[in-house]
Amino acid sequence: MLRLVKRFNEANPDVNILMQRMDWSTYYNKLFVSGMGGRAPELFVLQTLAIPRFARARFVRPIDDLVAGQNPIDIADLDPNVWQAVHVGEHHYGLPLDIWPMGMYYNKKLFREAGLVDASGEPKPPTNRAEFMDAVHRLTRMRQFDTGPQQQWGFTFTYFESNLYTLMCQFGGEFFTPDLSRCIINNPKNVAALQFCVDLIRKEHCAPPPENFDSWIGFRQGKVGIVFEGIYMLADLQKQRDLEYAGAPAPQIGDRPGVWGGSHNLCIRADLTGKELDATWRFIKFLSDNSLDWAAGGQVPVRRSLRDSARFRSMEVQSQFARQIANVFYLPRLPFIFEFQTEFNSAVEKALRGSSSPQEALDLAAANLNKIIDRDREAGA
């Protein structure tokens, strides 16, 4: 991204883009406060999940007129679900730069050792529930590591939100009523998906309990056969020379295809006009047009024309993960999305650790989220 900023500045001497990076844990709070004080940057990045909150606060400018203006972007070049995800009310509030679907990373060496190969002897990643269960059982065993004998795991849970949201969507679960008036995260299909995950640990014994195992590091150390993670984790693996890995779409374990995903969206301060607005839009379009350079660092561009290029097809993991774009499920479109994430992850962790049953954990999450909905309604939001 820094190289892209430098290239734009060199090609546009009348504009000077300054890029600021800050700690993730404080970013949204600082951005929201700066919006309240009228001090927000001209251009900022919002994840798709944050757009309803910032749009409701009127901190973001709609871009529909810019997309169709004198320096247009062909919206037909974007997948419909990606463009729809930035829609709030009657407008679109950001241009998606990328999409990060969760997918499957797998250890090719461990696959060969377990006999999980095709007719030519190449590792064969699972595509459905039966193949997934067969693979994780065959990959789980005791093995001698440098630190002594340890369990080699077929699968491990990494980021609870992406892993469990994927499986709940595949099982056909829902999280809120269509009008968002009630939380129904504790519906039977979500409970079944969470029970499936608990059983991988407690019954099938092919995934470790989360409290005593660093899942992503375990995969990078060669102690895990399969993980579900986002495309954004690819940069870690690209730096590693002693791990033979590959990427593939997540297997369909439930009744329908689906994966958790999100996007970085380029958003404009609400009050921007004139030359500043023109310069900001020029930069946004430049980033979109050149997003293959962004993709090379471990991302998937939203522009179909760029994904159809030979350069993108040569990006092995990115092109595999991109096969899932039509089946990406974004998080619910809520102004209280951060509270939803907290309750969701807490419920999942309790169930995976065995401190609550899946039903009990999701019942509590639903009750807490419905209190937030009631409070929001009483405040007249």
PyMOL commands that set and color helices and strands:
alter all, ss='L'
color gray80, all
select helices_A, chain A and resi 2-11+24-36+48-56+64-67+75-77+80-84+108-113+129-139+160-170+188-202+210-212+215-220+231-238+274-289+291-295+304-307+310-313+316-322+325-327+337-353+358-378
alter helices_A, ss='H'
color red, helices_A
select strands_A, chain A and resi 43-47+87-88+91-92+95-96+102-107+141-145+148-156+224-230+245-248+259-260+264-268+328-329
alter strands_A, ss='S'
color yellow, strands_A
deselect
rebuild
show_as cartoon
